[in-house]
């Protein structure tokens, strides 16, 4: 029998050789734990992320925009389901994960604790929040754990459509009446800094990055991805004539990247520790939605049991 040390060595060799780790393969406990933490946080984010946008389905300004928003919100629910399934392949129970979310033990993305005040916020979410999500998640299509990597391929395709729908709303509003233009700029002003916080703390403060890079769960650091997102998004803002709310933003010829101003990390830590503008409201609404959906889960289980009983009897 191989010792733990030998097993770990073989495990790391597989990772280094870009061989995916599958559910029944041996893996270090800490690898399993990190994946359960990250995938479940990710699943919770998708599901909680439906709330700020869902708020605007009844107030979308046209039938077209309503249909698009409905489809987007439904996609987020689907992402949550793929991700809970991927987490379950690691031996945890979905109900257990959801309980952790509802009791405040599990985190979800900081970004969903901010309010959506106007229709332009729906544009800003699609453009910036889904844009940041893509920047972070493309690397996850190559993450070392097979079920997570496969789930991410489909998620990324759908996120690209979401980003386009948000940018289209912003473009239309930026080219609209002075009031619409003002709404678009105001939404950008409010969502810009929280979007940069989505990538997580700076590298020198990130607890998990070094180990996650070694295990190829993450392929790039928080700061690298944040920089990529800024470089791409500044040009998109310029194209539609909006101004990024950062007086320190400046192209750095030497680095070939934009320099940017200080991020308010105090605000970030307040938000992820439950004290953001909407944390309580989001959890209250999520728990209510979960309770109201109990009959659907019960019906699905009863159907599966009936089918199984029929199979057993045959
Ligand atoms: N919000 O050591 P670090 C979406 C936590 S949803 C809250 O750098 P890591 C979408 C972190 O968990 C977007 N918490 O951690 C849906 C850790 O705390 P714990 C969600 C955050 O894991 C609907 C501590 O801070 N995307 O796409 O190496 C509509 C230290 O951080 C945040 C994902 O979940 C945050 N922003 O890196 C539209 C992607 N940042 O766990 C869009 C998958 C950090 O020790 N996740 N924390 O208590 C990841 O890629 C990584 O987990 C992160 C953080 C980059 C987020």
py3Dmol code that shows the C-alpha trace and the ligand (Angstrom):
import py3Dmol

protein = """\
ATOM      1  CA  UNK A   1       0.000   0.000   0.000  1.00  0.00           C
ATOM      2  CA  UNK A   2       1.230   3.478  -0.822  1.00  0.00           C
ATOM      3  CA  UNK A   3       1.972   5.901   1.998  1.00  0.00           C
ATOM      4  CA  UNK A   4       0.171   9.231   2.186  1.00  0.00           C
ATOM      5  CA  UNK A   5       3.349  10.945   1.105  1.00  0.00           C
ATOM      6  CA  UNK A   6       3.634   8.756  -2.025  1.00  0.00           C
ATOM      7  CA  UNK A   7      -0.045   9.283  -2.820  1.00  0.00           C
ATOM      8  CA  UNK A   8       0.411  13.048  -2.571  1.00  0.00           C
ATOM      9  CA  UNK A   9       3.448  12.890  -4.813  1.00  0.00           C
ATOM     10  CA  UNK A  10       1.539  10.939  -7.457  1.00  0.00           C
ATOM     11  CA  UNK A  11      -1.385  13.302  -7.124  1.00  0.00           C
ATOM     12  CA  UNK A  12       0.803  16.366  -7.700  1.00  0.00           C
ATOM     13  CA  UNK A  13       2.499  14.638 -10.642  1.00  0.00           C
ATOM     14  CA  UNK A  14      -0.898  14.110 -12.269  1.00  0.00           C
ATOM     15  CA  UNK A  15      -1.773  17.760 -11.757  1.00  0.00           C
ATOM     16  CA  UNK A  16       1.568  18.842 -13.199  1.00  0.00           C
ATOM     17  CA  UNK A  17       0.947  16.620 -16.227  1.00  0.00           C
ATOM     18  CA  UNK A  18      -2.455  18.315 -16.751  1.00  0.00           C
ATOM     19  CA  UNK A  19      -4.389  15.100 -16.063  1.00  0.00           C
ATOM     20  CA  UNK A  20      -7.807  15.906 -14.621  1.00  0.00           C
ATOM     21  CA  UNK A  21      -8.694  14.658 -11.155  1.00  0.00           C
ATOM     22  CA  UNK A  22     -11.982  12.739 -11.183  1.00  0.00           C
ATOM     23  CA  UNK A  23     -14.390  12.063  -8.283  1.00  0.00           C
ATOM     24  CA  UNK A  24     -13.192   8.534  -7.505  1.00  0.00           C
ATOM     25  CA  UNK A  25      -9.475   9.372  -7.695  1.00  0.00           C
ATOM     26  CA  UNK A  26      -7.433   9.696  -4.534  1.00  0.00           C
ATOM     27  CA  UNK A  27      -7.030  13.324  -3.467  1.00  0.00           C
ATOM     28  CA  UNK A  28      -5.649  15.079  -0.378  1.00  0.00           C
ATOM     29  CA  UNK A  29      -8.319  16.066   2.128  1.00  0.00           C
ATOM     30  CA  UNK A  30      -7.290  19.705   1.853  1.00  0.00           C
ATOM     31  CA  UNK A  31      -7.774  19.632  -1.952  1.00  0.00           C
ATOM     32  CA  UNK A  32     -11.275  18.199  -1.482  1.00  0.00           C
ATOM     33  CA  UNK A  33     -12.049  20.798   1.182  1.00  0.00           C
ATOM     34  CA  UNK A  34     -10.813  23.705  -0.938  1.00  0.00           C
ATOM     35  CA  UNK A  35     -12.889  22.561  -3.880  1.00  0.00           C
ATOM     36  CA  UNK A  36     -16.030  22.104  -1.793  1.00  0.00           C
ATOM     37  CA  UNK A  37     -15.517  25.612  -0.384  1.00  0.00           C
ATOM     38  CA  UNK A  38     -14.906  27.272  -3.735  1.00  0.00           C
ATOM     39  CA  UNK A  39     -17.498  25.378  -5.804  1.00  0.00           C
ATOM     40  CA  UNK A  40     -20.229  25.784  -3.196  1.00  0.00           C
ATOM     41  CA  UNK A  41     -19.471  29.503  -2.779  1.00  0.00           C
ATOM     42  CA  UNK A  42     -19.649  29.778  -6.515  1.00  0.00           C
ATOM     43  CA  UNK A  43     -23.004  27.919  -6.631  1.00  0.00           C
ATOM     44  CA  UNK A  44     -24.412  30.118  -3.860  1.00  0.00           C
ATOM     45  CA  UNK A  45     -23.282  33.220  -5.772  1.00  0.00           C
ATOM     46  CA  UNK A  46     -25.141  32.136  -8.893  1.00  0.00           C
ATOM     47  CA  UNK A  47     -28.335  31.528  -6.946  1.00  0.00           C
ATOM     48  CA  UNK A  48     -28.168  34.666  -4.766  1.00  0.00           C
ATOM     49  CA  UNK A  49     -27.170  36.553  -7.935  1.00  0.00           C
ATOM     50  CA  UNK A  50     -30.663  35.954  -9.294  1.00  0.00           C
ATOM     51  CA  UNK A  51     -32.156  38.252  -6.649  1.00  0.00           C
ATOM     52  CA  UNK A  52     -30.899  41.729  -7.595  1.00  0.00           C
ATOM     53  CA  UNK A  53     -31.738  41.151 -11.264  1.00  0.00           C
ATOM     54  CA  UNK A  54     -34.965  39.256 -10.611  1.00  0.00           C
ATOM     55  CA  UNK A  55     -36.130  42.465  -8.965  1.00  0.00           C
ATOM     56  CA  UNK A  56     -36.310  44.116 -12.392  1.00  0.00           C
ATOM     57  CA  UNK A  57     -38.115  41.438 -14.411  1.00  0.00           C
ATOM     58  CA  UNK A  58     -41.511  43.051 -13.807  1.00  0.00           C
ATOM     59  CA  UNK A  59     -40.117  46.515 -14.583  1.00  0.00           C
ATOM     60  CA  UNK A  60     -38.109  45.809 -17.743  1.00  0.00           C
ATOM     61  CA  UNK A  61     -38.806  48.658 -20.202  1.00  0.00           C
ATOM     62  CA  UNK A  62     -39.829  46.472 -23.195  1.00  0.00           C
ATOM     63  CA  UNK A  63     -41.003  42.969 -24.001  1.00  0.00           C
ATOM     64  CA  UNK A  64     -37.639  42.265 -25.668  1.00  0.00           C
ATOM     65  CA  UNK A  65     -35.608  43.328 -22.649  1.00  0.00           C
ATOM     66  CA  UNK A  66     -37.915  41.371 -20.355  1.00  0.00           C
ATOM     67  CA  UNK A  67     -37.484  38.144 -22.331  1.00  0.00           C
ATOM     68  CA  UNK A  68     -33.708  38.582 -22.369  1.00  0.00           C
ATOM     69  CA  UNK A  69     -33.545  39.298 -18.630  1.00  0.00           C
ATOM     70  CA  UNK A  70     -35.785  36.320 -17.843  1.00  0.00           C
ATOM     71  CA  UNK A  71     -33.511  34.046 -19.859  1.00  0.00           C
ATOM     72  CA  UNK A  72     -30.438  35.432 -18.113  1.00  0.00           C
ATOM     73  CA  UNK A  73     -31.846  34.936 -14.626  1.00  0.00           C
ATOM     74  CA  UNK A  74     -32.891  31.391 -15.518  1.00  0.00           C
ATOM     75  CA  UNK A  75     -29.359  30.724 -16.795  1.00  0.00           C
ATOM     76  CA  UNK A  76     -27.996  31.747 -13.381  1.00  0.00           C
ATOM     77  CA  UNK A  77     -30.293  29.187 -11.713  1.00  0.00           C
ATOM     78  CA  UNK A  78     -28.946  26.564 -14.114  1.00  0.00           C
ATOM     79  CA  UNK A  79     -25.350  27.531 -13.249  1.00  0.00           C
ATOM     80  CA  UNK A  80     -26.164  27.068  -9.573  1.00  0.00           C
ATOM     81  CA  UNK A  81     -27.515  23.589 -10.304  1.00  0.00           C
ATOM     82  CA  UNK A  82     -24.474  22.457 -12.328  1.00  0.00           C
ATOM     83  CA  UNK A  83     -22.205  23.733  -9.587  1.00  0.00           C
ATOM     84  CA  UNK A  84     -24.105  22.107  -6.708  1.00  0.00           C
ATOM     85  CA  UNK A  85     -23.928  18.855  -8.709  1.00  0.00           C
ATOM     86  CA  UNK A  86     -20.180  19.291  -9.204  1.00  0.00           C
ATOM     87  CA  UNK A  87     -19.768  19.882  -5.443  1.00  0.00           C
ATOM     88  CA  UNK A  88     -21.815  16.763  -4.676  1.00  0.00           C
ATOM     89  CA  UNK A  89     -19.317  14.609  -6.600  1.00  0.00           C
ATOM     90  CA  UNK A  90     -16.910  15.436  -3.747  1.00  0.00           C
ATOM     91  CA  UNK A  91     -19.120  13.667  -1.219  1.00  0.00           C
ATOM     92  CA  UNK A  92     -21.129  16.539   0.271  1.00  0.00           C
ATOM     93  CA  UNK A  93     -24.858  16.855   0.358  1.00  0.00           C
ATOM     94  CA  UNK A  94     -26.566  19.766  -1.395  1.00  0.00           C
ATOM     95  CA  UNK A  95     -28.962  20.331   1.516  1.00  0.00           C
ATOM     96  CA  UNK A  96     -25.984  20.641   3.836  1.00  0.00           C
ATOM     97  CA  UNK A  97     -24.398  23.289   1.585  1.00  0.00           C
ATOM     98  CA  UNK A  98     -27.624  25.238   1.323  1.00  0.00           C
ATOM     99  CA  UNK A  99     -28.027  25.111   5.099  1.00  0.00           C
ATOM    100  CA  UNK A 100     -24.557  26.646   5.440  1.00  0.00           C
ATOM    101  CA  UNK A 101     -25.583  29.485   3.133  1.00  0.00           C
ATOM    102  CA  UNK A 102     -28.814  30.131   4.998  1.00  0.00           C
ATOM    103  CA  UNK A 103     -27.150  30.161   8.407  1.00  0.00           C
ATOM    104  CA  UNK A 104     -24.453  32.576   7.221  1.00  0.00           C
ATOM    105  CA  UNK A 105     -21.637  30.013   7.497  1.00  0.00           C
ATOM    106  CA  UNK A 106     -20.896  29.942   3.776  1.00  0.00           C
ATOM    107  CA  UNK A 107     -19.883  32.924   1.723  1.00  0.00           C
ATOM    108  CA  UNK A 108     -21.242  34.065  -1.633  1.00  0.00           C
ATOM    109  CA  UNK A 109     -19.914  36.785  -3.919  1.00  0.00           C
ATOM    110  CA  UNK A 110     -19.690  40.205  -2.289  1.00  0.00           C
ATOM    111  CA  UNK A 111     -21.157  41.842  -5.391  1.00  0.00           C
ATOM    112  CA  UNK A 112     -24.701  40.636  -4.775  1.00  0.00           C
ATOM    113  CA  UNK A 113     -25.009  42.646  -1.592  1.00  0.00           C
ATOM    114  CA  UNK A 114     -25.434  45.913  -3.469  1.00  0.00           C
ATOM    115  CA  UNK A 115     -28.845  47.267  -4.501  1.00  0.00           C
ATOM    116  CA  UNK A 116     -30.175  47.598  -8.069  1.00  0.00           C
ATOM    117  CA  UNK A 117     -31.678  51.087  -8.045  1.00  0.00           C
ATOM    118  CA  UNK A 118     -32.481  51.728 -11.724  1.00  0.00           C
ATOM    119  CA  UNK A 119     -32.768  49.842 -15.026  1.00  0.00           C
ATOM    120  CA  UNK A 120     -29.219  50.983 -15.836  1.00  0.00           C
ATOM    121  CA  UNK A 121     -28.037  48.797 -12.947  1.00  0.00           C
ATOM    122  CA  UNK A 122     -29.190  45.766 -14.944  1.00  0.00           C
ATOM    123  CA  UNK A 123     -26.925  46.972 -17.743  1.00  0.00           C
ATOM    124  CA  UNK A 124     -24.055  47.533 -15.321  1.00  0.00           C
ATOM    125  CA  UNK A 125     -24.468  44.064 -13.797  1.00  0.00           C
ATOM    126  CA  UNK A 126     -24.399  42.346 -17.186  1.00  0.00           C
ATOM    127  CA  UNK A 127     -21.488  44.404 -18.464  1.00  0.00           C
ATOM    128  CA  UNK A 128     -19.329  44.603 -15.337  1.00  0.00           C
ATOM    129  CA  UNK A 129     -20.407  41.746 -13.047  1.00  0.00           C
ATOM    130  CA  UNK A 130     -20.746  39.142 -15.776  1.00  0.00           C
ATOM    131  CA  UNK A 131     -17.664  40.655 -17.421  1.00  0.00           C
ATOM    132  CA  UNK A 132     -15.708  40.144 -14.202  1.00  0.00           C
ATOM    133  CA  UNK A 133     -17.208  36.671 -13.840  1.00  0.00           C
ATOM    134  CA  UNK A 134     -15.955  35.737 -17.324  1.00  0.00           C
ATOM    135  CA  UNK A 135     -12.493  37.138 -16.613  1.00  0.00           C
ATOM    136  CA  UNK A 136     -12.339  34.957 -13.500  1.00  0.00           C
ATOM    137  CA  UNK A 137     -14.075  31.889 -14.885  1.00  0.00           C
ATOM    138  CA  UNK A 138     -12.369  31.305 -18.218  1.00  0.00           C
ATOM    139  CA  UNK A 139      -9.377  30.029 -16.236  1.00  0.00           C
ATOM    140  CA  UNK A 140     -11.725  27.700 -14.347  1.00  0.00           C
ATOM    141  CA  UNK A 141     -12.567  25.832 -17.572  1.00  0.00           C
ATOM    142  CA  UNK A 142      -9.007  24.476 -17.150  1.00  0.00           C
ATOM    143  CA  UNK A 143      -9.223  23.850 -13.420  1.00  0.00           C
ATOM    144  CA  UNK A 144      -7.750  20.534 -12.305  1.00  0.00           C
ATOM    145  CA  UNK A 145     -10.976  18.946 -11.030  1.00  0.00           C
ATOM    146  CA  UNK A 146     -12.856  17.361 -13.955  1.00  0.00           C
ATOM    147  CA  UNK A 147     -16.516  17.939 -12.968  1.00  0.00           C
ATOM    148  CA  UNK A 148     -15.850  21.612 -12.093  1.00  0.00           C
ATOM    149  CA  UNK A 149     -13.940  22.224 -15.336  1.00  0.00           C
ATOM    150  CA  UNK A 150     -16.709  20.672 -17.438  1.00  0.00           C
ATOM    151  CA  UNK A 151     -19.442  22.671 -15.693  1.00  0.00           C
ATOM    152  CA  UNK A 152     -17.474  25.864 -16.304  1.00  0.00           C
ATOM    153  CA  UNK A 153     -17.320  25.411 -20.090  1.00  0.00           C
ATOM    154  CA  UNK A 154     -21.072  25.788 -20.468  1.00  0.00           C
ATOM    155  CA  UNK A 155     -21.290  28.483 -17.801  1.00  0.00           C
ATOM    156  CA  UNK A 156     -18.712  30.625 -19.603  1.00  0.00           C
ATOM    157  CA  UNK A 157     -20.579  30.401 -22.901  1.00  0.00           C
ATOM    158  CA  UNK A 158     -23.728  31.655 -21.218  1.00  0.00           C
ATOM    159  CA  UNK A 159     -21.875  34.381 -19.311  1.00  0.00           C
ATOM    160  CA  UNK A 160     -20.633  35.788 -22.616  1.00  0.00           C
ATOM    161  CA  UNK A 161     -24.222  36.278 -23.753  1.00  0.00           C
ATOM    162  CA  UNK A 162     -25.002  37.929 -20.395  1.00  0.00           C
ATOM    163  CA  UNK A 163     -22.102  40.318 -20.751  1.00  0.00           C
ATOM    164  CA  UNK A 164     -23.295  41.329 -24.212  1.00  0.00           C
ATOM    165  CA  UNK A 165     -26.857  41.972 -23.034  1.00  0.00           C
ATOM    166  CA  UNK A 166     -25.563  44.240 -20.261  1.00  0.00           C
ATOM    167  CA  UNK A 167     -23.245  46.140 -22.567  1.00  0.00           C
ATOM    168  CA  UNK A 168     -26.079  46.623 -25.053  1.00  0.00           C
ATOM    169  CA  UNK A 169     -28.276  48.189 -22.339  1.00  0.00           C
ATOM    170  CA  UNK A 170     -25.440  50.516 -21.316  1.00  0.00           C
ATOM    171  CA  UNK A 171     -24.697  51.468 -24.915  1.00  0.00           C
ATOM    172  CA  UNK A 172     -28.344  52.306 -25.608  1.00  0.00           C
ATOM    173  CA  UNK A 173     -28.653  54.379 -22.464  1.00  0.00           C
ATOM    174  CA  UNK A 174     -25.345  56.148 -23.050  1.00  0.00           C
ATOM    175  CA  UNK A 175     -26.617  57.167 -26.497  1.00  0.00           C
ATOM    176  CA  UNK A 176     -30.098  58.086 -25.217  1.00  0.00           C
ATOM    177  CA  UNK A 177     -31.494  61.234 -23.600  1.00  0.00           C
ATOM    178  CA  UNK A 178     -29.302  63.224 -21.165  1.00  0.00           C
ATOM    179  CA  UNK A 179     -31.279  61.609 -18.290  1.00  0.00           C
ATOM    180  CA  UNK A 180     -30.650  58.089 -19.616  1.00  0.00           C
ATOM    181  CA  UNK A 181     -26.980  58.880 -20.100  1.00  0.00           C
ATOM    182  CA  UNK A 182     -26.822  60.150 -16.532  1.00  0.00           C
ATOM    183  CA  UNK A 183     -28.447  56.926 -15.263  1.00  0.00           C
ATOM    184  CA  UNK A 184     -25.853  54.847 -17.132  1.00  0.00           C
ATOM    185  CA  UNK A 185     -22.968  56.901 -15.712  1.00  0.00           C
ATOM    186  CA  UNK A 186     -24.448  56.707 -12.210  1.00  0.00           C
ATOM    187  CA  UNK A 187     -24.746  52.908 -12.460  1.00  0.00           C
ATOM    188  CA  UNK A 188     -21.124  52.668 -13.629  1.00  0.00           C
ATOM    189  CA  UNK A 189     -20.050  54.899 -10.722  1.00  0.00           C
ATOM    190  CA  UNK A 190     -21.756  52.639  -8.197  1.00  0.00           C
ATOM    191  CA  UNK A 191     -20.810  49.219  -9.672  1.00  0.00           C
ATOM    192  CA  UNK A 192     -17.207  49.835 -10.739  1.00  0.00           C
ATOM    193  CA  UNK A 193     -15.417  49.423  -7.403  1.00  0.00           C
ATOM    194  CA  UNK A 194     -17.558  46.521  -6.121  1.00  0.00           C
ATOM    195  CA  UNK A 195     -16.859  44.752  -9.457  1.00  0.00           C
ATOM    196  CA  UNK A 196     -13.107  45.054  -8.858  1.00  0.00           C
ATOM    197  CA  UNK A 197     -13.615  43.539  -5.396  1.00  0.00           C
ATOM    198  CA  UNK A 198     -15.215  40.433  -6.937  1.00  0.00           C
ATOM    199  CA  UNK A 199     -11.727  39.134  -7.777  1.00  0.00           C
ATOM    200  CA  UNK A 200     -10.939  38.799  -4.085  1.00  0.00           C
ATOM    201  CA  UNK A 201      -8.311  40.386  -1.853  1.00  0.00           C
ATOM    202  CA  UNK A 202      -4.947  41.529  -3.257  1.00  0.00           C
ATOM    203  CA  UNK A 203      -2.436  38.725  -3.771  1.00  0.00           C
ATOM    204  CA  UNK A 204      -0.415  39.564  -0.677  1.00  0.00           C
ATOM    205  CA  UNK A 205      -3.586  39.220   1.444  1.00  0.00           C
ATOM    206  CA  UNK A 206      -5.124  36.192  -0.292  1.00  0.00           C
ATOM    207  CA  UNK A 207      -5.135  33.141   1.986  1.00  0.00           C
ATOM    208  CA  UNK A 208      -5.773  30.421  -0.564  1.00  0.00           C
ATOM    209  CA  UNK A 209      -4.181  31.547  -3.839  1.00  0.00           C
ATOM    210  CA  UNK A 210      -0.694  30.022  -3.474  1.00  0.00           C
ATOM    211  CA  UNK A 211      -1.970  26.523  -2.692  1.00  0.00           C
ATOM    212  CA  UNK A 212      -4.779  26.745  -5.251  1.00  0.00           C
ATOM    213  CA  UNK A 213      -2.261  27.681  -7.949  1.00  0.00           C
ATOM    214  CA  UNK A 214      -0.092  24.708  -7.026  1.00  0.00           C
ATOM    215  CA  UNK A 215      -3.100  22.409  -7.337  1.00  0.00           C
ATOM    216  CA  UNK A 216      -4.166  24.228 -10.510  1.00  0.00           C
ATOM    217  CA  UNK A 217      -7.592  24.892  -9.037  1.00  0.00           C
ATOM    218  CA  UNK A 218      -6.828  28.519  -9.869  1.00  0.00           C
ATOM    219  CA  UNK A 219      -4.640  29.335 -12.867  1.00  0.00           C
ATOM    220  CA  UNK A 220      -4.124  33.030 -12.252  1.00  0.00           C
ATOM    221  CA  UNK A 221      -3.990  35.219  -9.171  1.00  0.00           C
ATOM    222  CA  UNK A 222      -6.683  37.633  -8.010  1.00  0.00           C
ATOM    223  CA  UNK A 223      -4.600  40.690  -8.986  1.00  0.00           C
ATOM    224  CA  UNK A 224      -3.707  39.311 -12.432  1.00  0.00           C
ATOM    225  CA  UNK A 225      -7.352  38.715 -13.263  1.00  0.00           C
ATOM    226  CA  UNK A 226      -8.413  42.088 -11.854  1.00  0.00           C
ATOM    227  CA  UNK A 227      -5.841  43.785 -14.079  1.00  0.00           C
ATOM    228  CA  UNK A 228      -7.036  41.889 -17.182  1.00  0.00           C
ATOM    229  CA  UNK A 229     -10.597  42.948 -16.454  1.00  0.00           C
ATOM    230  CA  UNK A 230      -9.645  46.615 -15.991  1.00  0.00           C
ATOM    231  CA  UNK A 231      -7.594  46.727 -19.198  1.00  0.00           C
ATOM    232  CA  UNK A 232     -10.457  45.283 -21.231  1.00  0.00           C
ATOM    233  CA  UNK A 233     -13.258  47.281 -19.616  1.00  0.00           C
ATOM    234  CA  UNK A 234     -11.661  50.739 -19.813  1.00  0.00           C
ATOM    235  CA  UNK A 235     -11.721  50.490 -23.605  1.00  0.00           C
ATOM    236  CA  UNK A 236     -15.351  49.380 -23.592  1.00  0.00           C
ATOM    237  CA  UNK A 237     -16.296  52.376 -21.406  1.00  0.00           C
ATOM    238  CA  UNK A 238     -14.449  54.752 -23.731  1.00  0.00           C
ATOM    239  CA  UNK A 239     -16.242  53.291 -26.748  1.00  0.00           C
ATOM    240  CA  UNK A 240     -19.682  54.169 -25.329  1.00  0.00           C
ATOM    241  CA  UNK A 241     -18.522  57.496 -23.915  1.00  0.00           C
ATOM    242  CA  UNK A 242     -18.782  56.705 -20.190  1.00  0.00           C
ATOM    243  CA  UNK A 243     -16.161  57.613 -17.599  1.00  0.00           C
ATOM    244  CA  UNK A 244     -14.644  55.083 -15.198  1.00  0.00           C
ATOM    245  CA  UNK A 245     -14.945  56.665 -11.713  1.00  0.00           C
ATOM    246  CA  UNK A 246     -11.239  56.466 -10.878  1.00  0.00           C
ATOM    247  CA  UNK A 247      -9.158  59.676 -11.049  1.00  0.00           C
ATOM    248  CA  UNK A 248      -5.956  57.617 -10.797  1.00  0.00           C
ATOM    249  CA  UNK A 249      -6.730  55.460 -13.816  1.00  0.00           C
ATOM    250  CA  UNK A 250      -3.891  55.907 -16.297  1.00  0.00           C
ATOM    251  CA  UNK A 251      -2.259  53.850 -19.049  1.00  0.00           C
ATOM    252  CA  UNK A 252       1.197  52.755 -17.997  1.00  0.00           C
ATOM    253  CA  UNK A 253       3.334  52.420 -21.115  1.00  0.00           C
ATOM    254  CA  UNK A 254       6.056  50.522 -19.325  1.00  0.00           C
ATOM    255  CA  UNK A 255       3.765  47.923 -17.771  1.00  0.00           C
ATOM    256  CA  UNK A 256       1.424  47.883 -20.797  1.00  0.00           C
ATOM    257  CA  UNK A 257      -1.463  47.967 -18.334  1.00  0.00           C
ATOM    258  CA  UNK A 258      -3.698  50.567 -16.705  1.00  0.00           C
ATOM    259  CA  UNK A 259      -2.667  51.794 -13.273  1.00  0.00           C
ATOM    260  CA  UNK A 260      -5.645  52.208 -10.980  1.00  0.00           C
ATOM    261  CA  UNK A 261      -6.482  53.854  -7.679  1.00  0.00           C
ATOM    262  CA  UNK A 262      -6.743  52.216  -4.242  1.00  0.00           C
ATOM    263  CA  UNK A 263      -9.590  49.771  -3.623  1.00  0.00           C
ATOM    264  CA  UNK A 264     -11.526  50.173  -0.378  1.00  0.00           C
ATOM    265  CA  UNK A 265     -10.736  46.779   1.176  1.00  0.00           C
ATOM    266  CA  UNK A 266     -12.362  47.784   4.430  1.00  0.00           C
ATOM    267  CA  UNK A 267     -15.678  47.935   2.568  1.00  0.00           C
ATOM    268  CA  UNK A 268     -14.981  44.503   0.995  1.00  0.00           C
ATOM    269  CA  UNK A 269     -14.382  42.842   4.364  1.00  0.00           C
ATOM    270  CA  UNK A 270     -17.487  44.486   5.813  1.00  0.00           C
ATOM    271  CA  UNK A 271     -19.553  43.104   2.931  1.00  0.00           C
ATOM    272  CA  UNK A 272     -18.187  39.540   3.061  1.00  0.00           C
ATOM    273  CA  UNK A 273     -18.700  39.476   6.809  1.00  0.00           C
ATOM    274  CA  UNK A 274     -22.409  40.170   6.473  1.00  0.00           C
ATOM    275  CA  UNK A 275     -22.518  43.963   6.773  1.00  0.00           C
ATOM    276  CA  UNK A 276     -23.034  45.088   3.176  1.00  0.00           C
ATOM    277  CA  UNK A 277     -26.005  47.231   2.130  1.00  0.00           C
ATOM    278  CA  UNK A 278     -28.245  44.236   1.247  1.00  0.00           C
ATOM    279  CA  UNK A 279     -26.834  41.139   3.027  1.00  0.00           C
ATOM    280  CA  UNK A 280     -29.796  40.696   5.350  1.00  0.00           C
ATOM    281  CA  UNK A 281     -32.373  41.326   2.646  1.00  0.00           C
ATOM    282  CA  UNK A 282     -30.681  38.849   0.281  1.00  0.00           C
ATOM    283  CA  UNK A 283     -30.633  36.059   2.864  1.00  0.00           C
ATOM    284  CA  UNK A 284     -34.223  36.720   3.896  1.00  0.00           C
ATOM    285  CA  UNK A 285     -35.379  36.538   0.254  1.00  0.00           C
ATOM    286  CA  UNK A 286     -33.277  33.437  -0.492  1.00  0.00           C
ATOM    287  CA  UNK A 287     -34.601  31.538   2.513  1.00  0.00           C
ATOM    288  CA  UNK A 288     -38.161  32.506   1.592  1.00  0.00           C
ATOM    289  CA  UNK A 289     -37.653  31.297  -2.000  1.00  0.00           C
ATOM    290  CA  UNK A 290     -36.152  28.031  -0.715  1.00  0.00           C
ATOM    291  CA  UNK A 291     -39.069  27.436   1.637  1.00  0.00           C
ATOM    292  CA  UNK A 292     -41.607  28.230  -1.050  1.00  0.00           C
ATOM    293  CA  UNK A 293     -39.894  25.743  -3.362  1.00  0.00           C
ATOM    294  CA  UNK A 294     -40.146  22.859  -0.871  1.00  0.00           C
ATOM    295  CA  UNK A 295     -43.132  21.350  -2.688  1.00  0.00           C
ATOM    296  CA  UNK A 296     -41.154  21.145  -5.943  1.00  0.00           C
ATOM    297  CA  UNK A 297     -38.345  19.210  -4.250  1.00  0.00           C
ATOM    298  CA  UNK A 298     -40.834  16.919  -2.507  1.00  0.00           C
ATOM    299  CA  UNK A 299     -42.678  16.256  -5.785  1.00  0.00           C
ATOM    300  CA  UNK A 300     -39.396  15.486  -7.588  1.00  0.00           C
ATOM    301  CA  UNK A 301     -38.364  13.021  -4.858  1.00  0.00           C
ATOM    302  CA  UNK A 302     -41.806  11.366  -4.835  1.00  0.00           C
ATOM    303  CA  UNK A 303     -41.639  10.988  -8.637  1.00  0.00           C
ATOM    304  CA  UNK A 304     -38.147   9.452  -8.488  1.00  0.00           C
ATOM    305  CA  UNK A 305     -39.238   7.064  -5.722  1.00  0.00           C
ATOM    306  CA  UNK A 306     -42.315   5.995  -7.668  1.00  0.00           C
ATOM    307  CA  UNK A 307     -40.224   5.355 -10.766  1.00  0.00           C
ATOM    308  CA  UNK A 308     -37.729   3.313  -8.759  1.00  0.00           C
ATOM    309  CA  UNK A 309     -40.511   1.265  -7.129  1.00  0.00           C
ATOM    310  CA  UNK A 310     -41.954   0.484 -10.582  1.00  0.00           C
ATOM    311  CA  UNK A 311     -38.497  -0.585 -11.775  1.00  0.00           C
ATOM    312  CA  UNK A 312     -38.019  -2.815  -8.717  1.00  0.00           C
ATOM    313  CA  UNK A 313     -41.416  -4.444  -9.244  1.00  0.00           C
ATOM    314  CA  UNK A 314     -40.720  -5.211 -12.920  1.00  0.00           C
TER     315      UNK A 314
END
"""
ligand_1 = """\
56
LIG
N -16.914 37.651 -2.311
O -7.822 33.608 -0.380
P -8.839 34.199 -1.261
C -21.168 35.043 -10.961
C -13.241 35.218 0.294
S -20.907 34.862 -9.358
C -17.012 36.906 -1.194
O -8.342 35.025 -2.386
P -9.870 32.197 -3.115
C -22.433 35.595 -11.403
C -12.714 33.832 0.002
O -13.782 32.933 -0.210
C -19.223 35.178 -9.048
N -15.967 36.286 -0.625
O -9.843 33.052 -1.765
C -23.634 35.077 -10.900
C -11.931 33.571 1.258
O -12.803 33.298 2.364
P -12.945 31.812 3.026
C -18.695 34.108 -8.150
C -14.782 36.415 -1.234
O -10.961 31.216 -2.983
C -24.853 35.652 -11.266
C -11.323 34.936 1.552
O -12.177 35.884 0.951
N -17.538 33.513 -8.750
O -20.320 34.706 -11.635
O -8.511 31.684 -3.475
C -24.855 36.738 -12.136
C -9.912 35.082 1.029
O -9.871 35.080 -0.402
C -14.607 37.161 -2.412
C -16.877 32.525 -8.162
O -17.230 32.103 -7.080
C -15.746 37.795 -2.955
N -15.679 38.546 -4.068
O -10.233 33.275 -4.248
C -23.678 37.211 -12.655
C -15.706 31.989 -8.937
N -13.309 37.099 -2.784
O -13.569 30.932 1.962
C -22.470 36.645 -12.298
C -14.989 30.903 -8.227
C -12.684 36.362 -1.851
O -11.566 31.361 3.386
N -14.232 31.380 -7.105
N -13.553 35.963 -0.920
O -13.853 32.030 4.197
C -12.975 31.877 -7.195
O -12.414 32.005 -8.274
C -12.263 32.220 -5.915
O -12.915 31.554 -4.854
C -12.180 33.732 -5.619
C -11.468 33.935 -4.262
C -11.370 34.425 -6.706
C -13.575 34.367 -5.531
"""
view = py3Dmol.view(width=600, height=400)
view.addModel(protein, "pdb")
view.setStyle({"model": 0}, {"cartoon": {"style": "trace"}})
view.addModel(ligand_1, "xyz")
view.setStyle({"model": 1}, {"stick": {}})
view.zoomTo()
view.show()
